[in-house]
Amino acid sequence: MTTQKMSFLKHIKPSVQKLETYNVKGKPLSSELIKLNQNENPFDLPEELKRELVEDFYHQPWNRYPDVFPTHLLEALSKDRNVPVESIIAANGSNELMYTIGLAIIGKGTKVLIPTPTFFLYEKIVNVMDGELIEVPMKPDLSFDVETIIRTAQKEKPALIILNSPNSPTGQSILIADVERILNETDSIIVVDEAYIEFSDKPSAATVLSKYDRLIILRTFSKAFSLAGLRIGYLLAQPAMVSELLKPKIPFTVNNFSASVAIKLLQKNDLVTERIRYIIQQRAYLYKNLSEQNGITVFRSDSNFLIFKSKNEASVLLERLLSENVLIRDVSSYPMLKGFLRVNAGTEFENNAFLTGLKKYL
């Protein structure tokens, strides 16, 4: 019976069978849980604003498809980002856009270069699409090894280079001058995933977008804009690139409600900016407290999170903090990060709960 049930596997791609299903370990969400494990914004939208948005959506037709291209959102992004509408694709999160890029570029044996450690999804996409992954380790200080990236790209000639900046899970950024070096000294398409750019004092790669038709920039509303639950992201590229990437993209993936909320938040710059400033302050607070602890190694970050290592086993410390209802992330399985944990900056109360729990077990 088992053999009969599993006979379908011969039709599943071997590259897919080798993958593991993505999952986030932890406790079910509750009011007692201090959740600092997914780099989320600790602030939900103000209740009054949520009521306004829901009331507005109540009066919209739910039986009609959204626009194939979310026109009003694209226009709002065009105004906010100061780029033509034709340079933007919106989607159900920037992860969907990364898959779309993969569909457009990666086939069997296509070479894709990524610095490591970095966001797990890039490797997964390359493997699902039967591409060939080329990994370039970060420097010992976890900064981008630009010289080796260029040298390896010139030798291997990858179709695609993916740069996560600020990088998850390390928090380091790549300088725009270095992005330009890679563009100028290779002929690869370059994706710069800027999911956390709002928390960085480094300029966005969008500042040089008009100069390079091989540059693609990914952005999200999940982090700085508090919309992780609504799944909305966008892509910036020159119009000719956008035209090609739209061809394999699944239509209708931006629902009307998410688009409406994103548009409204683009008009709430003061609210978003205030929250970003608070999170950056709390990141500095966490860094100061962690760096003052004996036996703790912590790296500076341009993002809304920090990685750190203690003398205790990462898995043991993770479980002990979880017993205190504090949930952080074990990133020790990433290359170069053995023993490391990641914590995102929450509210002052949440951060103090984490620090108090941590000190009990050091």
N, C-alpha and C positions, 0 to 999 in steps of 0.2 A: 504493500500500500504506500509506504514511504517512497519507494522507487518510482511508483506511478505519479505521485504528487510532485516529485522533483524533476520529472522528465522535461519540464518547461525550461530548465536551466540551459539546455543546449541552444536555446534561442536568445539567451541573455549574453550580451557582450562580455567576454572574459575580463576586459578592463573594468567593467562595472561590478562583476562578481568579486573582484579583489578589494573593492572599496568597503569602508565602514560607514554605517549610517550615522549622520551627525546627531549629536545629543549634547545637552548641557546638564551636567550633574548638579545635584543640590536638593533643596527642600521645596515642596509646593509653596507658592507665593502666599504670604500671610502678612497681617499687620505687624507681627512681631519680628519678621525676618528683615535683617539689615542686608540688602541685596547690592553687592558691590562687585559683581562677577561678570557683567556683560557690557561694561562701558556705556551704560545708559545715562541719560540725563536724569538727575534725581528729582527734577521738577516736572510735574504734569502741567497741562495748560490751566490757567485760572478757571475756576468753576463758571464764572459769568461768561467768559469767552466760549467755553464748551457748550453752555446752554444756547448761546447765540448761534453757534455753528450748527448744532443739532436742530434747532428750530428752523433755521434757513433750509437745511437739507430736507426736513419734513415736507416742505412745500414743493420740492422738486420731484419729477416723475422717476419712479424706481424701475419701471418696466421697460425703459429705453436704454439702449447701449450708450456708454460714454462715447465721446469723440474718439475716432481712431488715433488722432493726434490731439492731446488735451490743449486746445487752442488757447484758452484763457490762461492756463498755467504757463504755457510756453511764452506767451506775451509778458506775463508778470516776471518770469525768469529773465527774459531778454532785457527788460528794463532794469532789473536788479543787478544783473551780471554785466550789463553793457556789451552784449553780443547780439548778433542777429538771431531771430527766431530759427532761421535755417541752420544754426550752429548748435541746436539743443535737441536732445532726445530725453523725454521723461519716461519713467518706468516704475514698476512695482518694487522699488528698492534698487540701490546700485548693484546689488548682487545679480539681479536679473540682467542688468546691462553688461556685467562681466561675462555672463553666459552668452549674451548676444554677440559680444565681441569675439568670444570663442567660436561661435557658430560661423561667423563671417571669415575667420582667419585660420582656425586650427583644424587640420585634417590629420590623417594617418601619417605619422612621422614628422609633422610640422614642429620645428624647434621653438621653444618658448623659454626665455631666460628670466629667472627671478632671483633677487637677493634673498638669502635666508639667514635667520628665521623671519617669516612673514605670514600674512593672513593665509589660513589653511585652504581657502576656497580656490586660490589660483592653481595649486597643485591638483586639486580634485577635478577642476574643469579640464586641465590638460590631459589628465588620465582618462576621463570619461570620453574625450574626443580623440583618444589614441595618438596624442601628440608626444613629443619627446621633451622632457623637462631638463633644463640646464640650470643648475644651482650655483650661485656665487655666494660664499659665506660673507657675512658682515665682518668688519674688523673686530679685534678683541674688545674695543670699547662700544661695539654694536652700531657704529656708524657705517654708512654705505662705503663700500670699497670701489670707488668710481673707476680707478685705474684698471682693476681686474674685470669689472663689468665691461668696460670698453674693449679691453684686450680679448676677453672671451667672446664678446659679440663679433669682433672682427674676424676671429678664427672660426666660430661655429655658425655665424650668419643666421641668427634666429629671426623668424618673421615678427616676433613679438617680444618686447621687454616690458615687464610689469613692475612698477615702482610704487609701493605703498608709503605715502608721505603726508603726515607723520605715520610711521610704520607701526602696525600692530603685529606682534605684541610688545615691541621694544620701546615705542614712543619717539624714536629718532626721525629727523627730517632729512631730506636731501636738498641741497642748495639748488636754486634755479639755475645758477651758472653751471652746475654739474649736469642738470637735466639737459641744458643746451649743448654741453660737451658731448653727451651721449647721442643726442640727435644729430649733431654735426659730424661725429666721427663714426657713425654706423648708419646703415640704411633700414634699420628695424622700425616697425611701428612701436611707439612708446605710449603706454598707459600709465598715467599718474593717478592713483587712487587717493583722493583727498577727503576721505570720510571724516577726518578729525582736524581739518585745516583751520576751522574757526578757533581752536584752542591754541594755535601756534602763532608766534610772532614772526614767522618766516613768510615771505610772499608766496602767493599761489602760482602754480604753473600757468594759470590763465593769463598772466601778464605777458606771456610770450606766445600765446596761442595763434595770433595772427601771422606769426613768422613761419610756422611749421605745419604742413599738411599731414604729417605723420604723428601728430600729438593728439592724444585723447585724454580727457580729464573726467574723472568720476567724482560725483558729489552725492551727499545724502541729506535727508531731513531727519534721520533717526537720532543723531547725536545732539548737536547744538540746538536743534529746533524741537526736541522732545517728541518726535513723531515715530518712534521705533515701532509702535503698535499699528500704525497705519501704512507702513511700507511704501515709501516714496523716495525716489532718487532721480538724478538726472546726469546727463553726459554732455560735455562740451567738446566740440571739434570743429574743424573747418567744414563748410557746407558739403563739399565733395565727399569727405569722409562720412559725414552723417548720412548722405544719400545711400552709400553702400551698406552702412550698418543697419539702416531701416529695413533692408530687404529681408533678412532672416528674422527680424524681431517679431515676436508674437503680438498681434493687435489687441487693443482693448484692455491692457493690463493696468492702466491708471484709472481707478474707479472715481466716480464723481465726488464722493465725499472727501477722499484723500486729497484730490486736486483742490477742492474748495478750501480745506484747512490749510494747505500749503500756501495758497494765494494769500489768505488772511494773515498768516505768520510773516510773509514777506513784507507786509504792511506794519508789522509790530516790531520794528527794528529796536526800539528802546527796551522792550521786554526781553528779546533774545540777547541783546548785547549785555544787559544787566546780569542775566543768568550765566553767560559765558564768563564774564568778569569774576563772578562769585566762584565758579568752578575752578578757574585758574588760581584764585586765591586759596581755595581749599587744597588744590594740588600742591601748592607751595607749602601749605601747612603740613600735609602728609609727608612731603619730602623732608622737611626740617625734622619732624618727629622721628621718622624712620632712620634718618642719617645719624641721629644722636643716640640710637640704641646700640649697645655693644653686640657684636656678632651679626649685625645686619649690613648687607650690601644692597644699596639702592641706586638705580640709574635715574638721571634727570630725564624729563619727558616733555615733548611739545604737544602732548595729547591730553586727554582727560583721565589718564590712568598712569600708574607707576608699576614697574616690576622690581621685585626685591627678593633677596635670598637670606635665609637665616641658617644658624648652625643645626637646626632641626630638619628632619626630613620634610619635604614639601607636603606630601600626602598626609603625614601625621599632623602637621600644623593646620592644614586645611580642615581636617576632621575635628580638631579641637576647637577651632574658631566656629565651625558649624554647630558644635554643641552649645556655643554661646549665642546662637542664632545670627551669626555673621557669615555671610557667604561671599568668598572671593574665588579667584580662578587659579587652578594649577596649570602652569604653562611649561612644566619641566620636561614634557615630551618633545618640545620644539628643539631643533638643532641649536647648540651653544647655550641652552637655557636650563641645563640640568639643575634641579633644586630650586628653581625660581617660581614665585607666585606673582599674580597680578591683582592689583586692587584699583578700582576706579574711584575718582573723587566723588563723594556724595555730599550730603548736607553736613554741616558741622556736627550735628548730633550723631549721624551715621559714622562719620570719620572717627569721632571720639570713641564710639562703641567698638569700632575695629581696633583702634590703638589700645584701648583698655584690655580687650580680649587678647590681643597679641602679647602684651607685656606679661600677662599671666603665664604664658607658656614659653617665654624666652629663657 
